[in-house]
Amino acid sequence: MALRKITEEVAAQNSLEKAIDILVERIRSVTSADCCSLYLSDPFKKYLRLAATDGLSKNAVGKANMRIGEGLVGYVGQKQELLDLADAPSHPNFKYMPDLGEDEFFSFLGVPVINQGELLGVLVIQSRHKHGFNELEESFMVTLSAQIASIIASSNSLRENNDGNIKRCHGESGTGGIAIARAIVWQPTLSLEDVPVSRTEDRQMQLELFNQAIFQLQTEMDQATLEMQEMHKSQAANGYLSGYGNMLDDPTFQDEVASEIMDNGLLASSAIKVVTEKRLENFKLQGLKEKYFDVRDFAQVIISRLVHTTPSSVKIDHDQIILVVKNLPAAMVAELDRNNIAGFITVENATSSHTAILARDLGIPAVIGVPLNLNEVDGRVLIIDGHNNEVIIEPTQSVIDEYRQLVSQNREQADMFSAEKYAKNVTLDGVPLKIQLNAGLRHDESDDLPKQTDGIGLYRTEIAFMLSQTFPTEALQCEWYDKLLEQFKGYPVCMRTLDIGGDKGLSYLPIEEGNPALGWRGIRVTLDQPNLLKTQLRAMLLAHQKYGNLEIMIPMVSRLKEVLAFKKILAEAIAEIVAQTGKNLTSPRFGVMIEVPSIAYVLPEIAREVDFFSIGSNDLIQYLMAVDRSNAKVGRFFDPFNPAVIRCLKYLCDKSREFNKPISVCGEIAGSPLGAIMLLSLGYTCLSMNYSELSRVKYITRRVSFADLQNVGAKALSLESADEIHNLYSEYAANQGLSRIIALNEDVRLNNK
């Protein structure tokens, strides 16, 4: 009778929120329980969130989350089975959550709420007394959970139907975090392809208009560059200038356009089109992809100014908008008003890499190469998820709330981590760790950054090369390296020699290959271009001569011969610097990146030639598993918790210790919360990561026991599946009170960089 009455009363409500509030009140009143609560699955099926309670803190409703598998509630959700306990705190999965106010409860009965095999939530009753609930109460809860499952499912279905326009689109690449705002589509009145070739009667006026457009762009560039430098984005500013400044300063371009106007009587926009298309045809024949896009974008920028259509002319009626464009040149990224533009989306993927690099360094959420119909998104609410390269169109309010909460939680966690960013890097049982920085574009020129790290474990020298239009001179490179070594004076700075090829290209050294991942890249390129390599080494060594904190590392090593050839060129460069300066020069520490699996089988020979090893885990896993990370069909096989991967990592760590050579990990897994825990369990004590991950990993590693993790690692090595291994580390993290941090920061088995 009570069962039917509760079901009818709940079903009669016109909102799910009101229905579940009544549900928990009625269940508590007709059972021997002192508390009844309902937890519902989030839209992503990762968490169980307290949705209603009669007995726990009302302030926790909508806020208290437990990951599937976490705590007793998460355990019920994971197992999808009833759990009846007389003494809940004694259960190994029990998790104390002070915000819930459940200190006084001992007995626990949890039943999963399931509809057509899908977990919708967990229904729980609790009692202050230590006794198990009887069979009648168990039966009552199981029956009731089955009946309310249909009500919850119907409510979810209705909500989805009402918001049937929701759509997720994936782009080719993304940057930054999350942005939520209405979209404004900006389309230039004229693109380069649409400009007609027309003539003018007033040639002098057209020439003056062209000169004014050039002057306007130069002025805007100077202002944008100054602002970037004030934000300590000096390398981005250099790249920005190199991308467009060289063309602004190119007298031949301006002379040719002036000639088309004055000699042939073309309109300024037509003259730009004619001159540019000749150059584009040239670049196409030469395979200069980056140069092609840069010049095309530059021409479009000038034409946009001639017809007064730039993103800055977009009328913004909202506090913030998401700018949606077909293509966005880097010059226009720098102009974006961060007070009004929350992020941007481009439809074309064929854009200059400067656009993505500049957006990343300026911290602008963006997704590039999204297959959107521009006419269908204007004015609609969008979510940009730069981490997952995803755009959500017309999200439901519940999805918006999820992302807002994610933003809020990330902000709260960032503050929590930041409070310990200067803390000593040591585990609970006193084992010292080295937490180092992966760098490329410098984040901060103050003295503050080195104090947060144990130095730079990986400096990607190629990024500065990618932001230049020609090979940088020895003097310019020396200036870059000098500033970095000075900033980190007293700390080791490990510079990787130029690592191009694969997915990292230079516009002035095009590499066209059928399978670039297995092609001409890394040390293979620089050994084939010894003058290029020696110039870089000389620049590094000149800076090292002043500060003495340089380490050099070479990428993509696959055989001993490459190491020996490199050391010969390094020795020559050292001898030249000593002869040139007349000063002594201590040879910097030298190491290799372990990315190619063949290295594992020649470690004894290579160990005799190097001072240290550093694992580039992204490429090592890619080659070990034969997985192209950019291929959606096989991307799921890229899994750092695969048994083969962790056994390989353990082997490398043990061997380096046998040869008395320090080893570190500078790939993606080092900066992942669960990945860092896994690496410690395999014996690694030196991790290097991006700046945004530093304080988080320091916070986590200060709350784990190195000795205990060795036992966890030993067990992981005996397991046969990636899921088992992943769950093992998740359980350890949960036992250390780190599950929320892991859950919030863990991408789906780590997104590739």
C-alpha positions in Angstrom: 0.0 0.0 0.0 2.8 2.4 1.0 4.7 1.5 -2.1 1.8 2.3 -4.5 1.0 5.5 -2.6 4.6 6.8 -2.9 4.8 5.9 -6.6 1.5 7.6 -7.4 2.4 10.7 -5.5 5.8 11.0 -7.1 4.4 10.4 -10.6 1.8 13.1 -10.1 4.4 15.9 -9.8 5.1 18.2 -12.7 8.8 18.5 -12.1 11.5 15.9 -11.4 13.0 18.1 -8.7 9.8 18.2 -6.7 9.1 14.5 -7.3 12.4 13.3 -5.9 12.1 15.7 -2.9 8.8 14.0 -2.0 10.3 10.6 -2.8 13.0 10.8 -0.2 10.7 12.3 2.5 8.1 9.5 2.0 10.7 6.7 2.0 12.2 7.9 5.2 8.8 8.1 6.9 7.7 4.5 6.0 11.1 2.8 6.8 13.2 2.4 9.9 15.7 4.8 8.3 16.9 8.1 9.7 18.0 9.4 6.3 17.1 8.8 2.7 18.9 10.3 -0.3 18.9 10.0 -4.1 22.0 10.4 -6.2 21.6 10.9 -10.0 24.1 10.3 -12.8 25.5 13.4 -14.5 25.0 13.8 -18.3 28.4 12.4 -18.9 27.9 9.2 -16.8 31.0 9.9 -14.8 29.6 11.1 -11.5 26.7 10.5 -9.1 25.4 13.8 -7.7 23.3 14.3 -4.6 19.9 15.3 -6.0 17.6 15.1 -3.0 17.9 14.1 0.7 16.0 14.0 3.9 18.5 13.6 6.6 21.8 14.9 5.1 22.8 18.5 4.7 20.5 20.4 2.3 23.4 22.6 1.4 25.1 19.6 -0.2 22.3 19.0 -2.7 23.6 19.7 -6.3 27.1 20.0 -5.0 28.2 16.7 -3.5 29.6 14.5 -6.3 31.1 11.0 -6.2 32.7 9.5 -9.2 31.4 6.1 -10.3 33.3 3.7 -8.1 34.1 6.2 -5.4 32.7 5.7 -1.9 29.8 3.4 -1.0 27.4 5.2 -3.4 29.9 5.1 -6.2 30.5 1.4 -5.4 26.8 0.6 -5.8 26.7 2.5 -9.0 29.7 0.7 -10.4 28.6 -2.8 -9.3 24.9 -2.0 -10.0 24.0 -4.3 -7.1 22.3 -3.8 -3.8 24.6 -3.1 -0.8 23.3 -3.6 2.8 25.8 -2.8 5.6 25.3 -2.7 9.4 28.6 -0.8 9.9 29.2 1.3 6.8 32.5 3.0 8.0 34.2 -0.4 8.3 33.6 -1.1 4.5 36.9 -0.6 2.5 35.0 1.6 0.0 33.7 3.9 2.7 34.6 7.6 2.1 34.0 10.2 4.7 32.6 13.4 3.2 32.2 16.0 6.0 30.1 18.4 3.9 27.3 15.8 3.8 26.7 15.7 7.5 26.6 11.9 7.7 28.8 11.5 10.7 26.1 10.0 12.9 24.9 7.3 10.4 26.2 3.7 10.5 23.7 1.4 8.7 23.6 1.8 4.9 21.4 0.3 2.2 22.0 1.4 -1.3 20.2 0.2 -4.5 21.0 1.2 -8.1 18.3 3.0 -10.1 18.5 1.3 -13.6 16.4 1.7 -16.7 17.0 -0.5 -19.8 20.5 -1.3 -18.6 21.4 2.4 -18.1 22.5 3.6 -14.6 20.3 6.6 -13.7 21.3 6.9 -10.0 21.5 5.3 -6.6 18.8 5.4 -3.9 20.1 5.2 -0.3 18.7 4.8 3.2 20.8 5.2 6.4 20.3 4.6 10.1 22.1 5.8 13.2 22.1 2.3 14.7 24.4 -0.5 13.7 22.0 -3.0 12.2 21.4 -4.4 8.8 18.1 -3.5 7.1 15.6 -6.4 6.9 14.5 -8.3 3.7 11.2 -6.5 3.6 13.0 -3.1 3.5 15.4 -4.4 0.9 12.6 -5.6 -1.3 10.7 -2.4 -0.8 13.7 -0.3 -2.0 14.5 -2.5 -5.0 10.9 -2.4 -6.1 10.6 1.3 -5.6 13.9 2.0 -7.4 12.6 0.1 -10.5 9.4 2.1 -10.5 11.0 5.5 -10.1 13.6 4.6 -12.8 10.9 4.9 -15.5 9.9 8.3 -14.1 13.5 9.6 -14.1 14.1 8.2 -17.6 10.9 9.8 -18.9 11.9 13.1 -17.5 15.4 12.8 -19.1 13.8 11.9 -22.4 11.4 14.8 -22.3 14.2 17.2 -21.5 16.2 15.8 -24.5 13.2 16.1 -26.8 12.6 19.7 -25.7 16.2 20.4 -26.5 16.5 18.3 -29.6 18.7 20.9 -31.4 21.7 20.1 -29.2 24.6 19.1 -31.4 28.3 18.3 -30.8 30.9 19.1 -33.4 34.6 18.1 -33.3 37.3 20.2 -34.8 40.8 19.4 -36.0 42.6 21.1 -33.1 41.8 23.2 -30.0 43.4 25.4 -27.4 42.6 27.0 -24.1 39.8 25.9 -21.8 36.1 26.4 -21.8 34.0 29.3 -23.2 30.2 29.6 -23.0 28.5 32.4 -24.9 26.3 33.3 -27.8 27.8 33.1 -31.3 28.4 36.0 -33.6 29.4 35.0 -37.1 31.8 37.3 -38.8 32.2 37.0 -42.6 34.3 39.5 -44.5 32.4 41.3 -47.2 35.1 40.2 -49.7 37.6 37.3 -49.5 40.6 37.1 -51.8 38.9 34.7 -54.1 35.8 36.9 -54.4 37.7 40.2 -55.2 36.9 41.2 -58.8 39.7 42.5 -61.0 38.4 46.0 -61.7 40.0 49.2 -63.0 39.9 52.8 -61.7 40.0 56.3 -63.1 41.6 57.7 -60.0 44.9 55.8 -59.7 46.4 58.2 -57.2 43.5 57.8 -54.8 43.7 54.0 -55.0 47.4 54.2 -54.2 46.7 56.4 -51.3 44.1 54.0 -50.0 46.5 51.1 -50.2 49.2 53.1 -48.4 46.8 54.0 -45.7 45.7 50.4 -45.2 49.4 49.4 -44.9 50.0 52.2 -42.3 46.9 51.2 -40.4 47.9 47.6 -40.1 51.5 48.5 -39.1 50.1 50.8 -36.3 47.7 48.1 -35.0 50.5 45.5 -35.1 52.8 47.8 -33.1 50.1 48.3 -30.5 49.2 44.5 -30.3 52.9 43.6 -30.0 53.4 46.1 -27.2 50.5 44.6 -25.3 51.8 41.1 -25.8 55.2 42.1 -24.5 53.6 43.7 -21.5 51.8 40.4 -20.8 55.2 38.6 -20.9 54.3 37.0 -24.2 57.5 38.1 -25.9 57.9 35.0 -28.0 54.4 35.2 -29.3 55.0 38.8 -30.1 58.1 37.8 -32.1 56.2 35.2 -34.0 53.4 37.6 -34.7 55.8 40.2 -36.0 57.7 37.6 -38.1 54.5 36.3 -39.7 53.2 39.7 -40.9 55.9 42.2 -40.1 58.2 40.7 -42.8 55.5 41.2 -45.4 54.7 44.7 -44.3 58.4 45.5 -44.6 58.7 43.7 -47.9 59.3 46.6 -50.5 58.8 44.3 -53.4 55.2 43.4 -52.4 54.3 47.1 -52.0 56.1 48.1 -55.2 54.3 45.4 -57.2 50.9 46.4 -55.9 51.7 50.1 -56.5 52.8 49.2 -60.1 49.5 47.3 -60.7 47.6 50.4 -59.6 49.6 53.1 -61.3 50.7 51.2 -64.5 47.7 49.0 -65.1 45.0 51.1 -63.5 43.7 48.4 -61.1 41.7 49.1 -57.9 43.8 48.7 -54.8 41.9 45.5 -53.8 42.3 44.1 -57.3 46.0 44.9 -57.4 46.5 43.1 -54.1 44.6 40.1 -55.5 46.7 40.0 -58.7 50.1 40.3 -56.9 49.2 37.9 -54.1 47.8 35.1 -56.4 51.1 35.1 -58.4 53.0 34.6 -55.1 50.5 31.9 -53.9 51.0 29.9 -57.1 54.7 30.0 -56.6 54.5 28.8 -53.0 52.1 26.1 -54.0 54.6 24.7 -56.6 57.4 24.9 -54.0 55.3 23.1 -51.3 55.6 26.1 -48.9 52.4 25.5 -47.1 52.9 27.8 -44.1 54.2 30.6 -46.4 51.1 30.1 -48.6 48.7 30.5 -45.7 50.6 33.4 -44.2 50.6 35.4 -47.4 47.0 34.6 -48.2 45.9 35.7 -44.7 48.0 38.9 -45.0 46.4 39.8 -48.3 42.9 39.2 -46.8 43.8 41.4 -43.8 44.8 44.3 -46.1 41.6 43.9 -48.2 39.5 43.8 -45.1 40.9 47.1 -44.1 40.2 48.6 -47.5 36.5 47.6 -47.2 36.4 48.2 -43.4 35.5 44.6 -42.4 37.5 43.3 -39.5 36.5 41.4 -36.3 36.9 44.7 -34.4 34.1 46.1 -36.4 31.6 43.4 -35.2 28.8 44.9 -33.1 28.7 43.2 -29.7 25.5 43.6 -27.8 26.4 40.9 -25.2 29.0 41.0 -22.4 30.9 38.3 -24.2 30.5 36.4 -27.5 32.1 33.5 -29.3 33.4 34.7 -32.6 32.7 32.2 -35.5 34.6 32.7 -38.7 35.5 30.8 -41.8 39.2 31.6 -41.3 41.0 33.8 -38.8 44.5 35.1 -39.6 47.0 35.4 -36.7 47.0 39.2 -37.2 43.3 39.3 -36.3 43.7 37.0 -33.3 46.0 39.6 -31.7 43.2 42.2 -32.2 40.5 40.3 -30.4 39.1 42.1 -27.4 39.3 39.7 -24.5 36.7 41.7 -22.6 34.1 40.9 -25.2 35.3 37.8 -27.0 35.2 34.7 -24.9 36.7 32.5 -27.6 36.6 31.8 -31.4 35.9 29.0 -33.8 37.1 28.6 -37.4 35.5 26.5 -40.0 38.6 26.1 -42.1 41.4 24.0 -40.9 43.6 25.4 -43.7 44.9 28.2 -41.6 48.4 29.3 -40.5 49.8 27.5 -37.5 50.6 31.0 -36.1 46.9 31.3 -35.4 46.7 28.3 -33.1 50.1 29.1 -31.5 49.1 32.7 -30.8 45.7 31.7 -29.4 47.3 29.1 -27.1 49.9 31.5 -25.7 47.3 34.2 -25.2 45.0 31.7 -23.4 42.0 32.1 -25.8 39.7 29.1 -25.9 39.4 28.1 -29.6 38.6 25.2 -31.8 39.9 25.2 -35.4 38.5 23.3 -38.3 35.0 22.7 -37.1 32.5 21.6 -39.9 29.8 24.2 -39.1 27.2 25.9 -41.3 27.9 29.6 -40.5 24.2 30.5 -41.3 22.9 28.1 -38.7 25.0 29.1 -35.6 24.7 32.9 -35.6 23.1 34.1 -32.4 22.9 30.6 -30.9 24.5 29.6 -27.5 27.7 27.6 -28.0 30.2 25.9 -25.7 33.8 25.8 -26.7 35.8 22.9 -25.1 39.3 23.6 -26.3 40.7 20.7 -24.3 38.6 18.2 -26.3 38.5 20.1 -29.6 34.7 20.2 -29.3 31.9 22.7 -29.9 28.4 22.2 -28.4 25.6 24.0 -30.2 22.5 25.0 -28.2 23.3 23.0 -25.1 20.6 22.3 -22.6 20.7 24.2 -19.4 21.8 21.1 -17.5 24.8 20.8 -19.9 25.6 24.5 -19.5 25.4 24.0 -15.7 27.8 21.1 -15.9 30.4 23.1 -17.8 30.0 26.1 -15.6 30.5 23.9 -12.6 33.5 22.4 -14.3 34.9 25.9 -14.8 34.2 26.8 -11.2 35.7 23.6 -9.9 38.8 24.1 -12.0 39.2 27.6 -10.7 38.8 26.4 -7.1 41.3 23.6 -7.5 43.7 26.0 -9.2 43.6 28.2 -6.2 44.1 25.2 -3.9 47.1 24.0 -5.9 48.5 27.5 -6.2 48.7 27.8 -2.4 51.4 25.1 -2.4 53.2 26.0 -5.6 56.4 26.9 -3.6 56.2 23.8 -1.3 59.0 21.3 -1.2 58.6 18.4 -3.6 58.6 15.4 -1.3 56.2 12.4 -0.8 54.5 11.5 2.4 57.3 9.1 3.3 60.0 11.7 2.7 61.2 10.7 -0.8 62.4 13.8 -2.7 61.1 14.4 -6.2 62.1 16.6 -9.1 59.1 18.4 -10.7 60.3 20.3 -13.8 58.9 22.5 -16.5 58.2 21.8 -20.1 58.6 25.1 -21.9 58.6 26.6 -25.4 57.0 30.0 -25.2 58.0 31.6 -22.0 55.2 32.1 -19.5 56.7 34.7 -17.2 59.9 36.7 -17.1 59.9 37.3 -13.4 62.0 35.5 -10.8 58.9 33.8 -9.5 58.7 30.9 -12.0 62.0 29.2 -11.2 61.1 29.0 -7.5 58.1 26.9 -8.4 60.2 24.3 -10.3 63.3 22.2 -10.2 64.4 23.7 -13.5 63.4 23.1 -17.1 63.2 19.4 -18.1 62.3 20.1 -21.7 62.7 23.3 -23.6 61.2 22.9 -27.1 63.5 25.0 -29.2 61.5 24.4 -32.4 58.6 26.6 -31.3 60.7 29.7 -31.7 61.8 28.4 -35.1 58.2 27.8 -36.0 57.4 31.4 -35.2 60.1 32.7 -37.5 59.9 33.2 -41.3 63.6 32.2 -41.9 66.2 30.2 -40.0 67.1 32.3 -37.0 70.7 33.5 -36.9 73.2 32.4 -34.3 73.0 35.8 -32.6 69.2 35.7 -32.4 69.2 32.2 -31.0 71.9 33.1 -28.5 69.7 36.0 -27.3 66.8 33.5 -26.8 68.9 31.0 -24.9 70.8 33.6 -22.9 67.6 35.1 -21.5 66.3 31.6 -20.5 69.5 30.5 -18.8 69.7 33.8 -17.0 66.1 33.5 -15.8 66.8 30.0 -14.5 70.3 30.7 -13.2 71.1 28.0 -10.6 68.6 25.6 -12.1 69.2 23.1 -14.9 67.7 24.0 -18.3 67.5 21.0 -20.6 67.2 22.2 -24.2 66.1 19.8 -26.9 67.8 20.4 -30.2 65.5 21.3 -33.1 62.7 18.7 -33.3 60.9 19.2 -36.6 59.2 16.9 -39.0 56.1 14.8 -38.3 53.4 17.2 -37.1 55.9 20.1 -36.6 56.9 21.9 -39.8 58.8 25.0 -40.8 57.5 27.1 -43.7 61.0 27.7 -44.9 62.0 24.0 -44.7 59.0 22.1 -46.2 59.0 18.3 -45.6 56.4 16.5 -47.7 56.1 12.8 -46.8 53.6 10.1 -47.1 54.1 8.9 -43.5 55.7 11.8 -41.6 55.5 10.1 -38.2 58.0 7.5 -39.4 59.9 9.9 -41.6 62.6 12.6 -41.7 62.3 14.2 -38.2 64.2 15.1 -35.1 67.9 14.2 -35.0 67.6 12.7 -38.5 66.9 16.1 -39.9 69.6 18.0 -38.0 72.4 15.4 -38.7 71.5 15.8 -42.4 71.8 19.5 -41.9 75.0 19.8 -39.8 75.5 23.5 -40.4 72.0 24.1 -39.0 72.7 21.9 -36.0 76.1 23.5 -35.3 74.6 27.0 -35.4 72.1 26.0 -32.8 74.7 24.3 -30.6 77.0 27.3 -30.8 74.2 29.6 -29.7 73.4 27.3 -26.8 77.1 27.0 -25.8 77.7 30.8 -25.9 74.9 31.2 -23.4 76.0 28.3 -21.3 79.5 29.8 -21.1 78.0 32.7 -19.1 75.6 30.7 -16.8 76.8 27.1 -16.8 73.3 25.6 -16.3 72.6 24.2 -19.8 71.7 20.5 -20.6 71.3 19.3 -24.1 69.1 16.5 -25.3 68.5 15.1 -28.8 65.1 13.8 -30.0 64.0 10.8 -32.1 67.2 8.7 -31.5 66.9 5.2 -32.8 70.5 4.0 -32.9 74.0 4.5 -31.4 75.4 5.9 -34.6 73.2 9.0 -34.2 74.5 9.7 -30.7 78.1 9.4 -31.8 77.6 11.6 -34.8 76.0 14.3 -32.6 78.7 14.1 -30.0 81.3 14.7 -32.7 79.5 17.9 -33.9 79.1 19.0 -30.3 82.8 18.6 -29.6 83.6 20.6 -32.7 81.2 23.4 -31.6 82.8 23.5 -28.1 86.3 23.7 -29.6 85.2 26.6 -31.8 83.7 28.6 -28.9 86.8 28.1 -26.8 89.0 29.3 -29.6 86.7 32.2 -30.4 86.3 33.5 -26.9 89.5 32.4 -25.3 87.5 31.3 -22.3 87.1 27.8 -20.8 83.8 26.1 -21.4 82.5 23.2 -19.3 80.8 20.7 -21.5 77.0 20.7 -20.7 75.3 17.5 -19.5 74.1 15.5 -22.5 71.2 13.1 -22.9 68.8 11.5 -25.3 65.0 11.3 -25.5 63.7 7.8 -25.5 60.8 7.8 -28.0 61.7 5.1 -30.4 61.3 1.5 -28.9 64.5 0.3 -30.5 66.4 2.4 -28.0 65.4 -0.1 -25.2 67.5 -2.8 -26.8 70.7 -0.7 -27.1 70.5 1.0 -23.7 73.9 -0.4 -22.5 75.8 1.0 -25.5 74.0 4.4 -25.4 74.3 4.7 -21.6 78.1 4.8 -22.0 77.8 7.9 -24.1 75.2 10.0 -22.2 74.7 11.6 -18.9 70.9 11.1 -18.6 67.7 9.8 -20.3 64.4 11.5 -20.8 61.3 9.6 -22.0 59.0 11.3 -24.5 56.0 9.2 -23.6 53.6 10.4 -26.3 55.8 9.2 -29.1 57.1 6.2 -27.2 53.5 5.0 -26.7 52.6 5.9 -30.3 55.4 3.8 -31.7 55.1 1.0 -29.2 51.4 0.5 -29.9 51.6 1.4 -33.7 48.9 4.1 -33.2 48.5 7.3 -35.2 47.3 9.6 -32.4 45.5 11.8 -34.9 43.5 9.0 -36.5 40.1 8.8 -34.9 39.7 5.2 -35.9 42.6 4.0 -33.8 43.0 6.8 -31.3 41.4 4.7 -28.6 44.4 2.3 -28.7 46.7 5.0 -27.4 46.5 4.1 -23.8 49.3 4.8 -21.2 47.8 2.2 -18.9 48.1 -0.6 -21.4 50.1 -3.5 -19.8 52.8 -3.2 -22.6 53.3 0.5 -21.9 53.7 0.2 -18.1 56.0 -2.8 -18.5 58.1 -0.9 -21.0 58.3 2.1 -18.7 59.3 -0.1 -15.7 62.0 -1.8 -17.8 63.5 1.6 -18.8 63.5 2.9 -15.2 65.1 -0.2 -13.9 67.8 -0.3 -16.6 68.7 3.4 -16.2 69.2 2.7 -12.5 71.3 -0.3 -13.3 73.5 1.9 -15.5 73.5 4.7 -12.9 71.9 7.2 -15.3 69.2 9.6 -14.2 65.9 9.2 -16.1 62.9 11.5 -16.3 59.5 11.6 -18.1 58.6 14.7 -20.0 55.6 13.4 -22.0 51.9 14.0 -21.4 51.5 11.4 -18.7 53.9 13.2 -16.4 51.5 16.1 -16.0 48.4 13.9 -15.7 47.3 13.3 -12.0 46.8 9.6 -12.4 49.7 9.3 -14.8 52.1 10.9 -12.3 51.0 8.5 -9.6 51.5 5.6 -12.0 55.1 6.8 -12.9 56.0 7.1 -9.2 54.8 3.6 -8.7 57.2 2.4 -11.4 60.2 4.1 -9.7 60.4 7.5 -11.4 61.3 10.4 -9.3 61.8 13.2 -11.9 58.8 14.4 -13.9 58.6 17.4 -16.3 55.3 19.0 -17.5 53.6 22.1 -18.8 53.3 25.1 -16.5 49.6 24.6 -16.0 50.2 21.2 -14.5 53.0 22.0 -12.2 51.2 23.0 -9.0 48.6 20.3 -9.4 51.1 17.4 -9.7 53.1 18.9 -6.8 50.0 18.9 -4.7 49.2 15.3 -5.5 52.6 13.9 -5.1 53.0 15.4 -1.7 50.0 13.3 -0.6 51.1 9.9 -1.7 53.6 7.4 -0.2 56.4 6.3 -2.5 56.9 3.0 -0.7 53.2 2.2 -0.8 53.2 3.0 -4.5 55.9 0.5 -5.2 53.5 -2.2 -4.0 50.8 -0.8 -6.2 53.2 -0.7 -9.2 54.2 -4.3 -8.6 50.5 -5.3 -8.7 49.9 -3.3 -11.9 52.7 -5.1 -13.7 50.9 -8.4 -13.0 47.5 -7.3 -14.4 46.4 -8.1 -18.0 44.2 -5.2 -19.1 44.4 -1.4 -19.3 41.1 -1.1 -17.5 42.3 -3.2 -14.5 45.4 -1.1 -14.2 43.6 2.2 -14.6 41.1 1.1 -11.9 43.9 0.0 -9.6 45.5 3.5 -9.6 42.1 5.2 -9.3 41.4 3.1 -6.2 44.7 4.1 -4.7 44.0 7.8 -5.4 40.6 7.5 -3.8 42.1 6.0 -0.7 44.4 9.0 -0.5 41.5 11.4 -0.8 42.5 12.5 -4.3 39.6 11.0 -6.3 37.9 14.4 -7.0 41.1 15.9 -8.3 41.7 12.9 -10.5 38.2 12.9 -11.8 38.1 16.6 -12.6 41.5 16.6 -14.3 41.5 13.3 -16.1 40.7 13.4 -19.8 39.5 10.2 -21.5 42.7 8.2 -21.1 44.8 11.4 -21.6 44.3 13.5 -24.7 47.4 13.7 -26.9 49.3 16.8 -27.1 
